């Protein structure tokens, strides 16, 4: 960004020095924006990517897989398709961090069994995605879907959830992004439930607290929460005395915690 700003200022200044002409100054400013972006902004993004990625990738666990096979063309195409998708999922809640890069690398090495050559290919793909502009995650998912075999999809989705949770609880932007991505891979309801339980638990206790069954709809969950929250709000029983207000406050917190947990579980 600052490269564009600096380039624009320099361009306008040079244009005005050549001739006091607003049109020429504007054209020079536009040229400065382009040059500043390529000379400074992209270089800065590249340095940031190098800091995150470190030197050319070495195997994370040499003793675990002594007989690594060389990569096929299909595997290399898969890496090229998945690297930008991983980066967009990683940065949907902010700048990409080291732990997210670790999750991505481990997927390619430990799940897909990439050798050093393959991991270097991954490094190149990740650097290009980190240094480039933000891309549409649904377009990237559609491109990647053709490279991901059905047998690989469950593990890929697990890795995407790992990517979202490695730096803390899933944010709303991460949940929305993951829903957009996962929906493209046509997983069965049973597969989705398995992944949901793995990362969020079954939620049985939360449903019981709200007086519901796990089969309840989202609208029923919301309705039960509103009803119980209104019944147990401390302001409603404040006139009954401090003990009653304290008990109602505790009940209110339990209801709210259960509802917040189910919101994460269901992604609404």
C-alpha positions in Angstrom: 0.0 0.0 0.0 2.7 2.5 1.0 4.5 1.8 -2.2 1.5 2.9 -4.2 1.1 6.1 -2.1 4.8 7.0 -2.4 4.8 6.2 -6.1 1.7 8.4 -6.6 3.3 11.3 -4.8 6.5 11.0 -6.7 4.7 10.7 -10.0 2.5 13.7 -9.4 5.6 15.7 -8.3 7.6 14.8 -11.4 4.6 15.5 -13.6 4.2 19.0 -12.2 8.0 19.7 -12.5 7.9 18.8 -16.1 4.9 20.9 -16.9 2.3 22.6 -14.7 -0.5 20.4 -16.2 -3.0 18.5 -14.1 -3.6 15.9 -16.8 0.1 15.1 -17.1 0.5 15.1 -13.3 -2.4 12.7 -13.0 -0.9 10.4 -15.6 2.4 10.5 -13.9 0.8 9.8 -10.6 -1.0 6.7 -12.0 2.3 5.5 -13.4 3.9 6.0 -10.0 1.2 3.9 -8.3 2.0 1.0 -10.6 5.7 1.3 -10.2 5.5 1.8 -6.5 3.3 -1.3 -6.1 5.8 -3.5 -8.0 8.9 -1.9 -6.6 7.9 -1.6 -2.9 4.6 -3.3 -2.0 5.3 -6.6 -3.8 8.9 -6.7 -2.6 7.6 -6.1 1.0 5.0 -8.9 0.6 7.7 -11.2 -0.7 10.0 -10.5 2.3 7.1 -11.1 4.6 6.4 -14.4 2.9 10.0 -15.5 3.1 10.0 -14.7 6.9 6.9 -16.9 7.3 8.1 -19.8 5.1 11.8 -19.8 6.1 14.4 -21.4 3.8 13.5 -24.0 1.2 11.5 -26.7 2.9 13.1 -29.7 4.5 11.3 -32.8 5.6 9.6 -32.4 8.9 10.0 -36.0 10.0 12.7 -37.9 8.1 12.4 -41.1 10.2 8.7 -41.5 9.9 8.7 -42.2 6.1 12.1 -43.5 4.9 10.6 -44.8 1.6 9.1 -41.6 0.1 7.9 -41.9 -3.5 8.6 -39.2 -6.0 5.6 -37.0 -6.8 3.4 -37.5 -9.8 2.1 -34.8 -12.1 -1.3 -35.1 -10.4 0.2 -34.5 -7.0 2.1 -31.4 -8.2 -1.2 -30.1 -9.7 -2.9 -30.8 -6.4 -0.3 -28.7 -4.6 -0.7 -25.8 -7.1 -4.4 -25.9 -6.6 -4.4 -26.2 -2.8 -1.7 -23.7 -1.8 -3.7 -20.5 -2.6 -6.9 -22.1 -1.1 -5.0 -22.8 2.2 -3.7 -19.2 2.3 -7.1 -17.6 1.7 -8.6 -19.7 4.5 -5.7 -18.8 6.8 -5.9 -15.1 6.2 -9.6 -14.7 6.3 -9.3 -13.7 10.0 -6.1 -11.6 9.7 -2.5 -12.0 8.7 -1.2 -15.5 8.2 0.9 -16.7 11.2 3.6 -19.3 11.6 1.4 -22.0 13.1 -0.9 -21.9 10.1 2.1 -22.4 7.8 3.1 -25.4 10.0 -0.4 -27.0 9.6 -0.2 -26.6 5.8 3.2 -28.1 5.5 2.3 -31.0 7.7 -0.7 -31.8 5.5 1.5 -32.0 2.4 4.2 -34.0 4.1 2.5 -36.3 6.6 -0.9 -36.8 4.8 0.1 -36.5 1.1 3.6 -37.9 1.7 5.4 -35.2 -0.3 9.2 -35.4 -0.6 11.6 -32.5 -0.4 11.1 -31.6 -4.1 7.3 -31.5 -3.5 7.7 -29.5 -0.3 9.8 -27.0 -2.2 7.0 -26.8 -4.8 4.6 -26.1 -1.9 6.8 -23.4 -0.7 6.8 -21.7 -4.1 3.0 -22.0 -4.2 2.5 -20.6 -0.7 4.9 -17.7 -1.4 3.1 -16.7 -4.6 -0.3 -16.8 -2.7 1.1 -14.8 0.3 2.7 -12.2 -2.0 -0.3 -11.9 -4.3 -3.7 -10.2 -3.9 -6.6 -11.7 -2.1 -8.5 -14.2 -4.2 -12.1 -15.5 -4.2 -12.2 -18.6 -2.0 -15.1 -20.1 -3.9 -13.3 -19.8 -7.2 -10.2 -21.4 -5.6 -12.3 -24.2 -4.1 -13.9 -25.0 -7.5 -10.5 -25.2 -9.1 -9.1 -27.4 -6.3 -12.2 -29.7 -6.3 -11.2 -31.3 -9.6 -7.8 -32.2 -8.2 -8.9 -33.6 -4.9 -10.0 -37.2 -5.1 -13.1 -38.2 -3.1 -11.0 -40.3 -0.7 -8.9 -37.2 0.1 -11.7 -34.9 0.9 -12.4 -35.7 4.5 -8.7 -35.3 5.5 -8.5 -32.0 3.5 -11.6 -30.6 5.3 -10.1 -31.7 8.7 -6.9 -29.8 7.8 -8.9 -26.7 6.8 -10.6 -26.8 10.3 -7.2 -27.3 11.9 -6.0 -24.2 10.0 -8.9 -22.2 11.4 -8.5 -23.4 15.0 -4.7 -23.5 15.3 -4.6 -19.8 16.3 -7.6 -19.9 18.6 -11.3 -20.4 18.4 -13.0 -20.1 15.1 -14.1 -16.5 14.3 -17.3 -15.6 12.4 -15.2 -14.9 9.3 -13.5 -18.3 9.5 -16.8 -20.1 10.1 -18.3 -18.4 7.1 -15.3 -19.1 4.9 -15.1 -22.8 5.9 -18.8 -23.2 5.2 -18.3 -21.8 1.7 -15.3 -24.1 1.1 -16.7 -27.3 2.6 -20.0 -27.1 0.8 -18.1 -27.5 -2.5 -16.7 -30.9 -1.6 -20.1 -32.7 -1.4 -19.4 -34.5 1.9 -22.1 -36.7 3.4 -24.1 -35.6 6.4 -22.3 -38.3 8.4 -18.9 -37.0 7.4 -19.8 -33.5 8.3 -21.1 -34.6 11.7 -17.9 -36.5 12.3 -15.8 -33.4 11.6 -18.1 -31.2 13.7 -17.9 -33.5 16.7 -14.1 -33.6 16.4 -13.7 -29.9 16.6 -16.7 -28.8 18.6 -17.9 -31.8 20.5 -21.4 -33.3 20.3 -23.1 -30.5 22.3 -25.4 -32.9 24.1 -25.1 -31.1 27.4 -25.8 -27.7 25.8 -29.0 -29.1 24.2 -30.2 -30.5 27.5 -29.6 -27.2 29.2 -31.9 -25.5 26.7 -34.4 -28.3 26.9 -33.9 -29.5 23.4 -32.9 -32.5 21.4 -29.9 -32.4 19.0 -32.4 -32.7 16.1 -33.8 -29.3 16.9 -33.7 -26.8 14.1 -31.7 -23.5 14.3 -34.9 -21.6 14.8 -35.9 -23.8 17.8 -32.5 -23.3 19.3 -32.8 -19.5 19.0 -36.4 -19.6 20.4 -35.4 -21.7 23.4 -32.5 -19.4 24.2 -34.7 -16.2 24.0 -37.3 -17.8 26.3 -34.9 -19.0 28.9 -32.8 -15.8 28.8 -35.9 -13.8 29.4 -37.0 -16.0 32.3 -33.7 -16.0 34.0 -32.5 -12.4 33.4 -31.3 -10.9 36.8 -33.3 -7.7 36.2 -36.5 -9.7 36.2 -36.0 -11.1 39.7 -34.0 -8.3 41.3 -37.0 -7.3 43.5 -37.0 -10.8 45.1 -33.7 -10.3 46.8 -30.0 -10.7 46.3 -29.9 -14.5 46.6 -32.6 -14.9 43.9 -30.9 -12.4 41.7 -27.5 -14.2 42.0 -29.1 -17.6 41.3 -30.9 -16.2 38.2 -27.6 -14.5 37.1 -25.8 -17.9 37.2 -28.6 -19.6 35.4 -28.6 -16.8 32.8 -24.8 -17.3 32.2 -25.2 -21.0 31.8 -28.0 -20.6 29.2 -25.9 -18.0 27.3 -22.8 -20.2 27.4 -24.8 -23.1 26.0 -26.3 -21.0 23.3 -22.9 -19.6 22.3 -21.5 -23.1 22.1 -24.3 -24.3 19.9 -23.9 -21.3 17.6 -20.3 -22.3 17.0 -21.3 -25.9 16.6 -24.0 -25.1 14.1 -22.2 -22.2 12.4 -25.1 -19.6 12.7 
